[in-house]
Amino acid sequence: MDLGHSVANHLLQAESDDTGNHVLISNMYAADAKWEGVMELRNLMKKREMKKPAGCSWLEVDGQRNVFVSGDCSHPRRDSIFDLVNALYLQMKEPVVF
């Protein structure tokens, strides 16, 4: 963690406007239970009006690209995708029988 904190400080100095670096470093502080560091970074981001971009995933099926953005519910097959994900989740929760 010490090396990570050192690298974090260099990143913040070299690329002070990169939102991704701020979020990554904030998460690193949280993982190390350094809550003052988390609050400092989040407050700095707020002061600078820095916003974390929404998470995004995409996959290609049969030559068609499907894009999924966090919080966006506009995918035309959203209901069937959520049904499948929920079914998989329930299967994973079932006890394993040998």
N, C-alpha and C positions, 0 to 999 in steps of 0.2 A: 504494500500500500504506500509505503514511503516513496518508492520510485514513481508510482502513479501520481502522487500529489506533486512531486517535482515536475513531472512531464506536464501535468495539468497547468501549473503556473506558467510554464514556458508557452503552452498553447494559448492561454488567455492573453499573454503579452504579444505573441506573434500574430494571432488571428482574433483580435478582441471583438469583432463584429459577427463571428460565426456562432449562430444560435446552437447548432449541433454540438459544438465543443462545450458550451455552457450546460446544456442538458446532460451530456455524457459525464461531465465532471460533477454535476449536482448528484447524479445517480451514484457515482463512485463514492462521494461523501456519505450518501445515505446508506450504502452498503457497509460502510465503515462506522456507521452510527455517529457521524460528525454532523449533527443537526444544525449547528451554528453555521457551518460552511454551506449547507444546503440552503438555509434561509438567506445568507449573504448573496449567493448566486442568484436565487430566485428574485430577490429584491432588486438586484442589479439589472436583471433581465426586464423586470417591470419598469424600472426607472428609464431604461433605454428603449422601452416599448418593443422589446424583442419577443417574437411569437414563435413557438415551436411549430413547424409545419406538421400537418396531419400525417399519420402513418399511412403508407400505401403499399399494396401488394398487387401483383398481377400474375396471371398465368395464361398460357395459351392452350386451348383445347380445339382439336380439329382445325387448326389454322386460324382460329378466332381468338383474339386477345381479350381477356376479361380483367377489368381493373376494379380494385376494391380500395376505397379510401375510408379511413376510420370515421365513423359517424354518418357516412353517406348510405342511404337506404334505397338508392335509385336503380340498383341493378335489376334488370327485368326478370331474372330468375331467383331473386332474393329469397322468396318463401321456400322454394324447393331446396336451395342451398342451406338455409338455416335448418330445415327439417333434417337433412342429411347430417349436418354437423351435430345436431342434437342427438340423433340416433347413434352416431359414433361415440359421442360423449357417454351416453347411457351404457353402451357396450363396454367402454373402458372401465366404468364403475362396477360392473358385474364381477363378483368374485371368480377367481380362476380355479377351475376344478381339474384335478389331475387324475 
